Amino acid sequence: MNIFSRLNDNDLLKYLNPEEDMLFSQIAKEISLNKNDQAEFDLSQSIYVVKKGFLQIQAVNPHNQKIIIDECKENEILWEPPFFTILVRQIYPEIIENAVLLQYSREKADLIFKDYPLIHLKIQAALNDSLCEKHIRITQKLVRM
């Protein structure tokens, strides 16, 4: 756990106060997607939050079959591991219902982090929370299989 209190619904920005939220939200780019769109996401250079809609995160197993790794709904971070590792795995976000995503570029975020280290710490805490929650969900799913 961490020392910050949740202040809003967006899982990435949940610990930012109103002034910090306004500053960081300025770098967000909104992307609209229709159900079953084939979308490409640069998961190593941007992080995405589902503003509206529902997506599934899929991968291909060694038998060339698609498997659902996770699901992502409103206000959740799409799939953050490549953002940390810079190692892009073959995952495929599938749009299950019309969606609007918020895209935050690593480059623009780094400029804010340089001048506002507390924002950086709060975003890192939010990302850590999201990763932990996803690991628990995925582990529970695998244990049930």
N, C-alpha and C positions, 0 to 999 in steps of 0.2 A: 504494500500500500504506500501511499505518499502523503505529503503534508498539505496538498492543495484541496480545495473544496470545489465541487462541480458547480459551474455557474451558467451553463447553457447546454442545449441538446446536442450540438455537433460534437461527436466523439473526439475529433482532433483539437477543437478549440474549447473544450469543456472547462478548462481551468483558467481561461483568460478573462480578465475583468473587462468591462465594456470598452474602455479605451484601447486595451491591447487587442481585443476582438476586432474593433473597427480598423485598427492598423493592419492586422494580419489578414483580415477578410478582403482587403483591397487587392491582394495578389491572386485571389481566387478567380479562375476562369470557369464559367458555367458551360456545361456540355449537355445537350439534350439528345437522348437516344430512344429509339422506338423498340418495342418488343421484337426480339429476334434479329436486331441489327448486328452486323459483324463489326465490332469496334476494336481498334488497336489502342492499347494503353502502354505508355512508356513508364512502366512501374519502377524503373531504376532512377528516373530523373524527376518524377512527379509522384505526389501522393494524392489519392482521390477519396472523397467522402460522398456517399450517396445522400443527396439532398431529398430526392423523391424516387420511389421505385423499389425494385427488387432484382438482385443479380445473384447468380450462382457462380462460384469459382470452380472451374473444372481443370483437370489435368488428364494426360494420357498415360495409362499404365504400360508396363513392359509388353503386354499383349495387344497393344495399340487400341485399347478400349478407353473411352472417356469415363472418368470417374468424378463425382462431385466431391470436392474437398471441403467447401464451406459455402455458406449463404450469407448475403449481405443485404441488409434492409436500411430504411431511412436513418440518417444520422451516423451510420457506421462507416468506418474506414474500410476501403475496398480490399486491399491486400498489401500490407506494408512490408513484408520480409525483403523483397528486392530493394526497397528504398534504403534499407540498412546494409545489406550485403553486397549490393551492386552486382550480384549474380542473378541474372534473369533466368528463371526456370520457365519451362513451357507450361504456362497456365493460361486458361482461356475464360475470361469473365463472359458469361452468357446473360443477356438481358432477358429476364423472365417477364417483366412488365415494364411499360414505358418508364424511363428514368431520367432524372436530371442529376448530373454529377458535378461536384466542385473539384477542380484540379488546382493543386498548389505545387508550383515548380520548386524544385530543390534550390535552384540558383537564386530565385527571388526570396525564398525563405532564408537562405544563408545571409543575404544582405540585411534582413531584419534581425536575424540572430546576432550578427556582428555588433549592432548598435543596442540591442535589447536582450541581454543574456537571460533575464528572467523569463521572457517569452520563450526562449529556447528551452529552458528547463521545464516549463509548463507543457510545451508541446512534446518534449521527450517523455514526460510523465504520462501524458495521454496516450502516446504511442505504445509505451510499455504496458499500460493497462489493456489496450486493445490486443496486443500480442498475447498477453497472458490469457485473456478471455477466449481468443481464437484457439490457442493451444488446448485449453480445457475442452472446448466444444469438439475439436477434431479428435482429441484423445477419447472422449466419451463416445463419439461416433464409431471409432475404430474398435473400441472394447465391445460394443454391441454387435459388431459384424460377426 
